[in-house]
Each structure stands twice: as C-alpha cells, then as structure tokens.
Amino acid sequence: MAEEIAPRSFSIKLWPPSDNTRQVIVDRMTKNLSTETFFSKKYVLFSKEEAHKEAARIEDAGFKASSELFMKEPDGDGSSAVQFYAKETSRLMIETLKRGPTVTPKVEPGPTVPPKVEPETNGELETQTQREVEPNVISAQNGTRQEGAVFDISGGKRAFIEAEEARELLSPLIQTRNWYTKIIFSNRSFGIEAAREAGPILESIKNQLLDVDLSDFVAGRPEEEALEVMKIFSLALEGSVLRYLNLSDNAMGEKGVRAFEALLRSQEQLEELYLMNDGISEEAAKALSELIPSTDKLKVLHFHNNMTGDEGAVAISEVVKKSSLLENFRCSSTRVGTDGGIPLAEALGACVNMKKLDLRDNLFGVEAGLVLSKTITKLTGLKEIYLSYLNLEDEGTKEIVNALKSSVPGLEVLEIAGNEITAAAAPVFAALLGAAQTLKKLGLSENELKDEGAIVIAKAIEGQTGLKELDLSSNLIQRAGARALANAVVSKKEFELLNINGNAISDEGLDEVKEILKGSDVLGPLDENDVDLLEELDEEGEEEGAEGELEAKLGHLNVKSED
C-alpha cells in the first residue's frame, strides 16, 4: 500500500551564474559597443579595447547589485536575481551607449549632428538588450554543460509518486530554455505510471544533463514494478553524457543492474558512479563488469554495503584494473574474504592517482593484507585510508603501516580499528607518526594495544606536529597508558580529540587524566570505561583454558563400544 504523500519539496538554484556565463555577457556587450548593431548604429562606436573595458565594468556592477538582491532573499531560487541582472546590465549598457567613448574615434571633418533618440527608441533598446542578455544566462550554462541549475525533489518525507503528481512535480523540466544539468530524484518512489510521465521529460533534457541521482527511487515497490520503472528511466536517459550517476539504495541485484543496461552501456564519460546498498551479489557484480563500457574517466567508485563476496570482488577487480584515474574507491562491508581480497588488492595497483581508499569491514585476512601492502607502495598520493575490521592481525598491519611510512608522504587519515593489533605492532605506528607529519587522524580502536602499546604511541606523538585526533578506545588500556597519552597531547594547541573510552582505567587514573587535561576540551567521553574489564577477560581466559584442558584429557580416553 502506498504511503501518505508528503508535501512536495524541490529546489532550483539559479544564482549566481558561472564564470563562463559572465564572460559570455561581457563578450556580447563588447560586440554591441564596438560594432554596428541595432543599438550602436545610432551612436558613436567604442574601440574594441575600450568596449571590452566598459563591458567588464557594466557586468561587474550588475553582478554585484544582483548578488545584494539575492542575499536579501536567501530562501529564494535566484530567479529574481537573474531578471534583475539582465535588466540592470541592459540599463547600464544603454547609458554607456548614450554617453559615448571617452576618446572619440577619428572621423572626417564635417558638421556633427547629435542623434535624436525618441523615448520609444529607448524602450526598444532596453527590450532588445535584455533579449540579448537573458538568453546568455541560460545558453552559457546549458551550452557548456557546466555549473547549471539543480532540480531536486528529494526533500521532505519519503513518499510514493503517481502519474498526476509526477506530471506536476516535473513540469519545470519542460519549460522552454531551462538549464538544469543536475537532477535528484532520491527519496521519492516512482510507480510505473509516474515513470511513464517522467520518461519523455527526461528524454527531452538528457543531452544537457551532467549529474543524475536516482538513489532510493523505487522504495516499497514490488520487484516486477520496480524493474519496469528502472527500465523506463534507463531508456529515457540512454545516450546522455553523464559525469555523475548515483543508483544507490535500490535493492537492484542482478535483475536491477540489467534493467539499467541501456543507460550503463551508453556511458563513456562517467567520472563518479555510486552503487551502495544495492544488493550487488556475485552475479550482479559480473553484470556490472559486463555492462559498463568504459571507465577511462572514472574517478569515484563506491560499492559500500553489498553482498559482493569473493567472486563478485573478482569481477569488480576487472573494473578497477581499467580505472587508471580512480581517486576515490569504496568497497566496504561487501563480504569480501581472502580469495576476493587478493585480486582486488592487486587490481588497485593500477590506480596510481588514488587519494581515498576505503576497504573497511571485510574478511581480507593476513594474506590479502600482505598483498595490499605491496600495492600501497604504488599509491603514493594517498590522503585517506580506511582498513578497519579486515582481520589483518599484527603481521598484516606491520607491513601495511611500513608501506605507508615509506611510500605515502602526504597521508592525513589512517583508520585501522578492530584488527587484533597488539603492543608488538606499536613501534610501526610510532615510526609512522614520526615520518608522517601530515597525519591528522589515527584510529586504532577495538584492538589490544594495552598500556605497553599506548605508551609507545604516546612517546611518538610528542614529536608529531599535525595530529588532531587519536582514537585508542577499547584497547585494554589502564592507568599508566591513559596518563601517558594525556601528557602527550596536553601541550598541543591544534589537537582536538583524544578518545580513550571503553578501556580499563582505574578511578584514580581517570582523575589523573582529567587533571592533566583540565581547561581543555580534547578529552572524549569516558562513559564506557570499565575498570573490571581485564579481570573479566582473565576469568574468561581461565574458563576457556580449563575447557581446553578438559577436551585434551578427554581426547586421550579410549571409548570402547559395547557389543
């Protein structure tokens, strides 16, 4: 059953115009002031140099006045600013034409007769000038397909959309001379009839579109209906030349991927592709690898929260191998184990422009971690890397951190939580902190560094100048480690957050830490600190040891069967 339709909400942003638009206006006015046109034939022409100077002055004055108007209407769509910009620019150009150039061009001697300008002619000039200016606000945005307006219907409560509402909601897209280059249809669920209304509209503007967001646009629809809606949108947008495509949150699976076949196969210029939370299984991943014709321009590729698995990761690896310009890759929470992690890590070696890499929450294991460490030596431009919950252990962690230290001089963020890292690996983090002065955030939560590891890292922080955030929560740290960390950051003016929550710090230790950092707001919450945590873990260990000993003893018993 359809949900109650929420109030319609969409935004259209028309101001400010792009730099390219403003230059088009200047060029057009330069021509009107320096060559014989409908306007200037009644006046003395400007030289090209002076005409350009005057045109730039006029445009700048019109832009500033229109921007002031726009600031007084912050919730408006900018249309009034666009209209005022055209009128003000027209008015100033007419005044300049009437005034004439400061240096009159040389003419043959003879009687000079000032031109007669009738009142109605002034009106004609202004109207014609406005006609010259206003289309350029549109054509410059639309013609260059850059920095155009955004058509966004995603605001408000998620709601079903049927035919009549779709027709009304999308009506701005069919207006003559619209200049929308980005559409956002997420958070609205289209039925078949609504999709049939939207299809022809999208087809009519597809050649001007750069960015298309169709995330979460069939929520709650039966599978058969959802697939048909996807096909309608796909066919409508087939042949568009997009730089950004977001199909996330649509529970697509293989059938959904193939429903978008027409659109995907026609994309040769994509720079950003988002397929998060789409049920991308092994078969769906293979379909994607088959249907995406070119990734030569791809810079961003996100596959977060899918059920890709090892075989799916192998298919995604083929896409990654061909994406040499990739700068931002996210394949987190995708059920990828060692068998898929190894080829994926190897494929990333082709992406030498990588700046942000997110592989969190998979089951890579040590072996895939070792392969990834070799790949990292090629990714020298990395700024952020997220490797939490990959089962790297000390062995995989050490190799990866050493690779970062030796090959990635500009690293800013490293998150490597939940990898069973012990104090044995602390020295490699200390070395990284000493080498990477650009490092701003280090996340090591949910590991087993204890006091020994915390103290090693604390000493390294003392000589580190760039670090702003350190997360050592849930690391079995006690009083000595907490005190060392507090002393390490207390004098750092740029430091912002020390998270040592979820550890086993005594009440005395907590008091000491608070006293050291008194007057500072860098200490995070401590509500999950548990002073008895280590005792509980020791008891669990003793129980596990006893069970193991009992099992060993039972294993030596010979059980005779009764005849």
N, C-alpha and C positions, 0 to 999 in steps of 0.2 A: 504493500500500500504506500502511496506517495506521502511524503512528509508534508507538513504545512508549509506553504510557500512563504519564505521570509521576505521582508521589504527589499526591493531591488536596490542595488548599490553598485555603481561603477564609476570609474574616474577617467577623465580625459584631460591630459596635461598639454596645453598649447603654448605656454610661456615658460622660459624665454626661448627665442628662436636660436638655432645653432649658429656657430660662427660662419658656416658656409652660407646660410640664408642671409645673414647680414652682409656678407661680401657681395652676394648677388644683387642686393638692393643698392649697394654703393656703385657697383658696375653699371647697373641700369640707369641710375641718376647721372652718373658721369657721362653716359652716352646722350642723355636728354639735354644736358647742359652744354655739350661741346659739338654736337652735330645737329643738322637741321631736322627738326621733328615737328610734329603738330604744335608743340609748345614753343620751341625756341625760334621758329621762323619769324615770330612776331617781335623777337628781342635780339640783342647783340649776343653773339656766341662767346662762350668761355674757351680759353685754350684748354687742351686736354689735361695739362698738369694742374691748372687752377680748378678745372671742373672736378677732377678727382679729389682735390683738397676740400672743395666745398661740399661735395657729396659725402665724404667721410665725416665732415663736421655735422652735416644735417642728420645723417643716420645716427651718429652718436648721441646727439641731442634728443632725437625721437626715441631712441632706445632707453635712455636714462629716464625720460619723462614717463614712458610706458611702464618701466620697471617700478617706479614710485607708485603708479596707479595700482599695479599688481600687488605690491606689498600691502596696500590698504584693503585688499580683498584676498587674504591668504587662503580662504576656503573656495575661491572661485576656480574655474577651469582655465582661466587665462584668455578667454575669447575676447573679453572687453579690452584687455591689454593689446591684443593683436589688432583689433579695429582702431584703437587709439593710435597705435604705432603707424598704421597705414595713413591715417588722416593727418597726424602731426608731421610725418615725413613729407607728405604731399604739400601741406601748408608751407613748410619751411622752404621747399624747393620752388614753389611759386614766388615766394618773397625774394628768393635769391635771383630768380629769372628777372623779376621786375627791377631789382637793384642793379643788376648787370655786373660784369667783371670789374675788379679794382684797376686793372690795366686793360684799357680798351684796345683790341686788335687794330692794326693799321688798316685804313681804308683810303680809297681815292678821295681827293678833296671834292667837296660839293656841299650843298645845303643839307643840314641834318634836320630831319623831321621826327620828333618823338612819336613813337607808335601810339595809336589810340586804342585803349583797351576798354571795351564796354563791360559793364557789370556782369552781363550774362556770359561773356567770354571767360571771366574769372571763374565762374561756376563750372564752365565746360572744362577749363584747365584742371581744376581741382578734382572733378569727377574722373577725368581721363588719367590724371596722375595716380589717383587711388586705384584705378583699374590696373595700372602698371605695377603698383607696389604690392597689392594684396595677393595676386596670383603667385608672386615670387616667394611670399612667406610659405605658400603651400608647395609650389613646384620645387623649390630648393630642398625642402625637407623630403618630399616624396621622390623627386627625381634622383637624388643621390642616395636614397635609402639609408640615411643616417640621422640619428637623433630625432626621429619623428615622434608623433604622439602615441600615448599608451591607452589602449582600450581595455579596461579592467572591470570584470563583473564578479570578481571573487569575494568582494566584501560581504559582510553580514553572515547570517546563519546559513549553513549548508541547506540547499533546497533542490527539489525536483523542478525541472523546467519543461513545460509542454509547449505545443506549437504557437499558441497565441502570445504567450509571454515571450517566447524566443523572438518572434517577429517584432514585437515592440522593443525588447531589450537590445536587439542588434541593429535597430533602424539607423543609428548614427553611422554605421559602417557603409550604408548605401547612399549616403549623401554625396552629392557632386563635390569633387575636389577635397575629399577627406584625405588626411595624410597620416593615417595610422600605420606604424611599422611594427608595433608590438601588440599582441592580443593575449589576454589572460582569462581563460575560461574555467580555471580551477574552482573547486568548492561548489560548483553547480552541476547537477546531474541531468544530462540530456536524455530524453526518450527518443524513440525513432522519429516521431512526427516533428519534434523540436529540431532534431538533427537534419531532417529534410528541409526545414526552413533555413537552418544555418548553412547548409551545404552550398547553395547557389551564391549566398552572400560572401562566403569565404573564397569561393572560386573567383568572384569578381575582383577581389582585392589581393589575391595570393601573390601577384607579381611585385607588390610593394612591401610585402611582409618580410621582416628580418627575424623576429623572435616570436615563437608560438609556444604558449604554455597550456597544455591540455591535461595537466595533472588533476587527478581525482574528479573526472568529469562524467563518470558513469556509475558513481557510487549507488549501491542499493538496487541496481537494475538486474533482472535475470540475465544469465550468461548469454543466451541467444540474442536478446535485445541489445546488450552491451556490445557484443561483437558486431552487430549490424550498424550501430552508431559509430563505432570505430572505423568501419569500412567507409561509411558516408563521409566522415571527416577526412579520412585518408585520401579518397578520390578527389575531394574538393581541393585539397592542398597539394595534390600531386603536381610536380613541376615547379613548385615555389623554390626560391633560392634562399634557404634559411641559414642563419648563423647560430641560432639557439633553438633547441627543441626539448621540451620537458613533457614526458609521458608518465611521470611517476604516479604512484598510488592508484593504480587502475587494475590490480589483480589480473594482469594480462595473461601470463603463462604463454605457452607456445601459440595457442589459438589467437590470442590478442596481438602478439608480435606479428603474426602473419596477416591479421586484419589490417595492420598498418603497412602492408607490403608496398602498395603504390607510393605512399609518401616516403618511406625509407629508401626505396630503390632510386628515387629521383633526387636524393640529396647528395650533392658533390662538394658543397662548400661549408658543411657543418663545422662549427667551432666548439659548440657545447652540446652535450647530449646527456640527459638525466633519465635514468630508468630505475629509480629507487622504490622499494616496497611494491614490486610489480609481479611477484611470484615467478621470477625468472629462474626456471628449472634448467636442468641439463639440456633438454630438448629446445627450450626457449632460447638459451644461450647460443646453441648451434644455429637456430633460425636467424638470430641477430647477426651472427658472423657471416651468414649467407646473404642476408638482405641489404646490409649496409655496403654500398658500392665503393665508397672512398672515405678514408679517414686522414687524408693528406693535410687537411686544415684543422683537424680536431685538437683542441687544447684542454678541454674539460670533459671527463667521462666519469659518471657516478653510477655505481651499481649497489648501493647500500641496501641491506636488509632484504636479501633474496635467498632462494634455496638453490643456489647455483651448483654447489657440490664440486667434486674434483673434476668430473668430465666436463661440466659447464665451465669451470675455470680454464680448462684446456682450450675450449672454444673461444672464451674471452681473450685468452693469450694471443690468439691469432689476430684479433682486432688490435690489441695493444702493440704487437710487433710492427704493424703498419702505421702506427700513430707516432711518428717521429717528433711531432711538435707538441705532444702531450705535456701539459704543465701541471695538471691537477687531476689525480686519479684516486677514486674511492671505490674500494671493493671490500667494505667492512660488513660483518655479520652475514656472510654468504655461505657458511658451512663448508669452506674450503679446507681440506686437510693437506697432508704432506704431498700426496700424489698430484694434487692440483696446484699446491703452493709452489712446488719446484718449477714447473713450466711457466707459471705466472711471474715468478721472481726473475727467471731468465729473460722472459719477454720484455720486462721493464727496462732491461739494459739498453734497449733501442731508444728509450725516451730520455735522451740526454738533456732535454730542456725542463725536466721535472722540477717543480718548485714545492708542490704539496702532495704527499703520498699518505694515504690512509688505508691500512690493511687490518684494522682492529677486529677483534672478536672472531677469529678463525682458528683452525687447528693445525697450523703450519708445522709445529714441532721443531726440534733442533736442526734436523737435516735441511728443511726448507729455509730455516733461518740462516744457515751457513751459506746457502746459495744466494740468499738476499744480501748478505754482507758483501759478496763479490760484486753484485750488481750496484750496490751503493757507491762503490769506488768510481763508477761511471757517472753518477748523478751529482755532479759537483755543484750544481746550482740549487740544491735543495734548501728550502727555508723551514718547512714544517714536515715532520714525520710522526705518524701515529701507529704504534706497534703493540698496543695493549692486548692482553689475553690471546697470545699466539703460542703459548707453551714453549717459549724459547729457552727457558732454564738458563743457568749460568753460562753454559758453553756457547749457545747461540747468541746470547746477549753480549758477551765479551767481544765476539767477532764483529757484530753489528756496530757496537759503540766505538770500537777501534777504527772501523772503516769510516764512520762519521768524523772521528777526530782527525784522521789523516787526509780525507778527501773532500770534506764539506766545510769550507771555511766560514760560510755565512749562515750556518744553522741557527734558527731562532726558537724553534719549539721541538721538544722531544717528549713524547708520552709513551711509556713502556710499562704500564701497570700490569699487575696480575700475571707475571711470567715466572714465578717461583725463583726470583733473584735473591741470592743470599749475600752475606758480607764478603764472600770470596770475589764477587764481581764489583764491589765498591771502588777499588782502585781505578778501574777503567772509566768510571763516571768522574772520578776526581781528575783524571788526566784530560777528559773531555772538557770539564769546566775550566781547566787551566788553559786549554788551547782555544776553545770557542768563546771568546769574549762577547760574541753577538748573541749568545744563548739567553733568551728571555724567560723561558718557561721549561721546567723539568718536572715531569710527572712520573713518580715511582710508587704510587700507592699499591696496596694489596700485594706486597712482596714480603720477604723475610730478611730484611737487612739488619734488624736488631740494633743494639747500641753500637756495636763494632762498626757496622757499615755506616750508620748515621754520623759517627764521629769522623770517619774518613772523609765523607762528603762535606761535613761542616768545615773541616780544615781547608778543603779546596775552595769553598765558597768565599772564604776570607779574601782571597786574591782575585775573585771574579767581579767584574765591574758592571756587567749588563743584566744579570739575573734579576727578574722581578717576581717570579712565582716559583715556589718549590712545594711539591706535594709528596710527603712521606707518610701519609695516613695509612693506618692498618699495616704496620711493618714490625710489630712486636718490640717497639722502641720503649725504653724505660727512662728513668730519671736522668742518667748520665747523657744519653743521646739527645734527649729533648733539651737539656741545658746547653749542650754544645751547639745545637742548631740555633737556639735563641741568641746566644752570644755571637754567632757568625753573621746574623742578619741585622742585629740591633743598630749598627752604625751606618747601614746602607740607606741613604736618603731615597734612592729610587726604588727600593724594594717594596713590594705591595702585598704579598700574601705568603704566609708560612702555614701550611696545613699539616698538622701532626695529630689529627683526630683519629680515634679508633685504635690507639696504642695502649700500652700498659704502664702509664706514668703514674707514680705514686702521688698522693695528695701533696706531699712536701715538694715533689718535683714540679707539679702544676703551679704551686705557689711561687717557686723559684722562676719558672718560665714567665709567669705573669709579671713578676717584679722586674725581671730583666727587660721586658718589652713594655714596661709601664710608660704611658704617654704616647704609645704608638698604636696604630690600628691594623698592624700587619698580621696579627695572630688570628687564625681562623677559629671556628667553633671547636669546642672540646667536649661536646655532649655525649659522644660515643666512646670516650676514654673508659677503659675497664682495667682497673689495677689488678684484678684477679685473672686476667686473660692468660698469662703464662702458666699459672697454676692449673687452670682448666685444661690447657693444651698438654701439660705434663701428665695430668691424670689420664687424658685420652690416649696419650702415647703409651703409658704404662698398661692400660687396658688392652690396647692393640698388641703390645709386646707379649702380654700374658696369653692372649688368644693365639698369637703366632706360635708361642712355645708349646701350647696345648696341642695345636694342629700338628706340630712337628713330632711330638711324642706319639700322638695317635697314628701318625703315618708309619711308625715302626712296628705297630701291632699287626700280627698276622691273624686275620679273621678266618676261621675255619667254617666252611659251610657244613650244615647238617645234612646228613644223608637221609 
